[in-house]
Amino acid sequence: MRNLFFRHALGLLYLFDFALIFGGILFNAPVKALGWEMLGFTIVLHLVTATLADYMSGKRIGLWIARIVIAVGLIGLIICGALYLSERWLKLTPSGEARLAAIVAGTLLIAVAAGEVFRSRRGKTGKIDKEKQNVSADK
């Protein structure tokens, strides 16, 4: 019953967010900004509750997706920060800013991909070792 109530309230919250955005487009720009901020909050709330529900039910796919979403968000924030600092301190041209963003994004993507590959290989090795131990214990 609580899940039904939460899903209904979440749907109403999405509806209210979109109403604020469209009302802001028609009448007032600050209302539109508030609508976008509330929509972001609603999406985060929805993702967190869905991830926790998957975790509590024993599914791990939600955690994997949440890790990807968080990683992409953090990479985006780092790229935006690098662009801001380059604009403020280095006074780069637009093509220089694009190159800097590409370098930062490439470096971060390589680091994240290497970490995920390392983590996945370590996890597979641990599972294989556990299976070998179970087989040797049965004998």
C-alpha positions as a Markdown table, in Angstrom:
| # | Residue | x | y | z |
|---|---|---|---|---|
| 1 | Met | 0.0 | 0.0 | 0.0 |
| 2 | Arg | 2.8 | 2.4 | 0.8 |
| 3 | Asn | 4.5 | 1.7 | -2.5 |
| 4 | Leu | 1.2 | 2.5 | -4.3 |
| 5 | Phe | 0.9 | 5.8 | -2.4 |
| 6 | Phe | 4.6 | 6.8 | -3.1 |
| 7 | Arg | 4.2 | 6.0 | -6.8 |
| 8 | His | 1.1 | 8.1 | -7.0 |
| 9 | Ala | 2.8 | 11.0 | -5.1 |
| 10 | Leu | 5.8 | 10.8 | -7.4 |
| 11 | Gly | 3.6 | 11.0 | -10.5 |
| 12 | Leu | 1.9 | 14.1 | -9.1 |
| 13 | Leu | 5.3 | 15.6 | -8.3 |
| 14 | Tyr | 6.3 | 15.1 | -11.9 |
| 15 | Leu | 3.1 | 16.6 | -13.1 |
| 16 | Phe | 3.6 | 19.6 | -10.8 |
| 17 | Asp | 7.2 | 20.0 | -12.0 |
| 18 | Phe | 6.1 | 20.1 | -15.7 |
| 19 | Ala | 3.3 | 22.5 | -14.9 |
| 20 | Leu | 5.8 | 24.9 | -13.3 |
| 21 | Ile | 8.1 | 24.6 | -16.3 |
| 22 | Phe | 5.3 | 25.3 | -18.8 |
| 23 | Gly | 3.9 | 28.0 | -16.7 |
| 24 | Gly | 7.3 | 29.6 | -16.4 |
| 25 | Ile | 7.7 | 29.5 | -20.2 |
| 26 | Leu | 4.4 | 31.3 | -20.6 |
| 27 | Phe | 4.5 | 33.8 | -17.7 |
| 28 | Asn | 7.6 | 34.0 | -15.6 |
| 29 | Ala | 11.3 | 32.9 | -16.1 |
| 30 | Pro | 12.1 | 32.4 | -12.3 |
| 31 | Val | 9.1 | 30.0 | -12.1 |
| 32 | Lys | 10.6 | 28.0 | -15.0 |
| 33 | Ala | 13.9 | 27.8 | -13.2 |
| 34 | Leu | 12.2 | 26.6 | -10.1 |
| 35 | Gly | 10.4 | 24.0 | -12.2 |
| 36 | Trp | 13.6 | 22.7 | -13.7 |
| 37 | Glu | 15.2 | 22.5 | -10.2 |
| 38 | Met | 12.3 | 20.6 | -8.8 |
| 39 | Leu | 12.3 | 18.3 | -11.8 |
| 40 | Gly | 15.9 | 17.5 | -11.1 |
| 41 | Phe | 15.1 | 16.8 | -7.5 |
| 42 | Thr | 12.2 | 14.6 | -8.4 |
| 43 | Ile | 14.4 | 12.6 | -10.8 |
| 44 | Val | 17.0 | 12.1 | -8.2 |
| 45 | Leu | 14.4 | 11.0 | -5.6 |
| 46 | His | 13.0 | 8.6 | -8.1 |
| 47 | Leu | 16.4 | 7.1 | -8.9 |
| 48 | Val | 17.4 | 6.8 | -5.3 |
| 49 | Thr | 14.1 | 5.0 | -4.3 |
| 50 | Ala | 14.3 | 2.7 | -7.3 |
| 51 | Thr | 17.9 | 1.8 | -6.5 |
| 52 | Leu | 17.1 | 1.2 | -2.9 |
| 53 | Ala | 14.1 | -1.0 | -3.9 |
| 54 | Asp | 16.4 | -3.1 | -6.2 |
| 55 | Tyr | 19.0 | -3.4 | -3.5 |
| 56 | Met | 16.5 | -4.5 | -0.8 |
| 57 | Ser | 14.9 | -7.0 | -3.2 |
| 58 | Gly | 18.3 | -8.5 | -4.0 |
| 59 | Lys | 18.7 | -7.3 | -7.5 |
| 60 | Arg | 22.0 | -5.6 | -8.4 |
| 61 | Ile | 21.2 | -4.1 | -11.8 |
| 62 | Gly | 19.9 | -0.9 | -10.1 |
| 63 | Leu | 23.2 | -0.4 | -8.3 |
| 64 | Trp | 25.1 | -0.9 | -11.5 |
| 65 | Ile | 23.0 | 1.7 | -13.3 |
| 66 | Ala | 23.2 | 4.1 | -10.3 |
| 67 | Arg | 27.0 | 3.8 | -10.4 |
| 68 | Ile | 27.0 | 4.7 | -14.1 |
| 69 | Val | 24.7 | 7.6 | -13.6 |
| 70 | Ile | 26.8 | 9.0 | -10.7 |
| 71 | Ala | 30.0 | 8.5 | -12.7 |
| 72 | Val | 28.6 | 10.3 | -15.8 |
| 73 | Gly | 27.3 | 13.1 | -13.6 |
| 74 | Leu | 30.6 | 13.6 | -11.8 |
| 75 | Ile | 32.5 | 13.5 | -15.1 |
| 76 | Gly | 30.2 | 16.2 | -16.5 |
| 77 | Leu | 30.7 | 18.3 | -13.4 |
| 78 | Ile | 34.5 | 18.0 | -13.7 |
| 79 | Ile | 34.4 | 18.9 | -17.4 |
| 80 | Cys | 32.2 | 22.0 | -16.6 |
| 81 | Gly | 34.6 | 23.0 | -13.8 |
| 82 | Ala | 37.6 | 22.7 | -16.1 |
| 83 | Leu | 35.9 | 24.8 | -18.8 |
| 84 | Tyr | 35.0 | 27.4 | -16.2 |
| 85 | Leu | 38.5 | 27.6 | -14.9 |
| 86 | Ser | 39.9 | 27.8 | -18.4 |
| 87 | Glu | 37.6 | 30.6 | -19.3 |
| 88 | Arg | 38.3 | 32.5 | -16.1 |
| 89 | Trp | 42.1 | 32.0 | -15.8 |
| 90 | Leu | 43.5 | 30.9 | -19.0 |
| 91 | Lys | 41.5 | 33.0 | -21.5 |
| 92 | Leu | 41.4 | 30.2 | -24.1 |
| 93 | Thr | 39.7 | 30.6 | -27.5 |
| 94 | Pro | 36.6 | 28.4 | -28.1 |
| 95 | Ser | 38.7 | 25.9 | -30.0 |
| 96 | Gly | 41.2 | 25.8 | -27.1 |
| 97 | Glu | 38.3 | 25.2 | -24.7 |
| 98 | Ala | 37.0 | 22.4 | -26.8 |
| 99 | Arg | 40.5 | 20.8 | -26.9 |
| 100 | Leu | 40.8 | 21.2 | -23.1 |
| 101 | Ala | 37.3 | 19.6 | -22.6 |
| 102 | Ala | 38.2 | 16.7 | -24.9 |
| 103 | Ile | 41.5 | 16.1 | -23.0 |
| 104 | Val | 39.8 | 16.2 | -19.6 |
| 105 | Ala | 36.9 | 14.0 | -20.8 |
| 106 | Gly | 39.2 | 11.5 | -22.4 |
| 107 | Thr | 41.4 | 11.3 | -19.3 |
| 108 | Leu | 38.4 | 10.8 | -17.0 |
| 109 | Leu | 36.8 | 8.3 | -19.2 |
| 110 | Ile | 40.0 | 6.2 | -19.4 |
| 111 | Ala | 40.4 | 6.4 | -15.6 |
| 112 | Val | 36.8 | 5.3 | -15.0 |
| 113 | Ala | 36.9 | 2.6 | -17.6 |
| 114 | Ala | 40.2 | 1.2 | -16.2 |
| 115 | Gly | 38.7 | 1.2 | -12.7 |
| 116 | Glu | 35.6 | -0.7 | -13.9 |
| 117 | Val | 37.7 | -3.2 | -15.8 |
| 118 | Phe | 39.9 | -3.8 | -12.8 |
| 119 | Arg | 36.9 | -4.1 | -10.5 |
| 120 | Ser | 35.1 | -6.5 | -12.8 |
| 121 | Arg | 38.2 | -8.8 | -13.3 |
| 122 | Arg | 38.8 | -8.8 | -9.5 |
| 123 | Gly | 35.2 | -9.8 | -8.9 |
| 124 | Lys | 35.3 | -12.6 | -11.5 |
| 125 | Thr | 38.5 | -14.0 | -10.1 |
| 126 | Gly | 37.0 | -14.0 | -6.6 |
| 127 | Lys | 34.0 | -16.0 | -7.9 |
| 128 | Ile | 36.1 | -18.5 | -9.6 |
| 129 | Asp | 38.3 | -19.1 | -6.5 |
| 130 | Lys | 35.1 | -19.6 | -4.4 |
| 131 | Glu | 33.8 | -22.1 | -6.9 |
| 132 | Lys | 37.1 | -24.0 | -6.8 |
| 133 | Gln | 37.1 | -24.0 | -3.0 |
| 134 | Asn | 33.5 | -25.4 | -3.0 |
| 135 | Val | 34.5 | -28.2 | -5.5 |
| 136 | Ser | 37.6 | -29.2 | -3.5 |
| 137 | Ala | 35.6 | -29.1 | -0.2 |
| 138 | Asp | 33.0 | -31.5 | -1.7 |
| 139 | Lys | 35.8 | -34.0 | -2.6 |
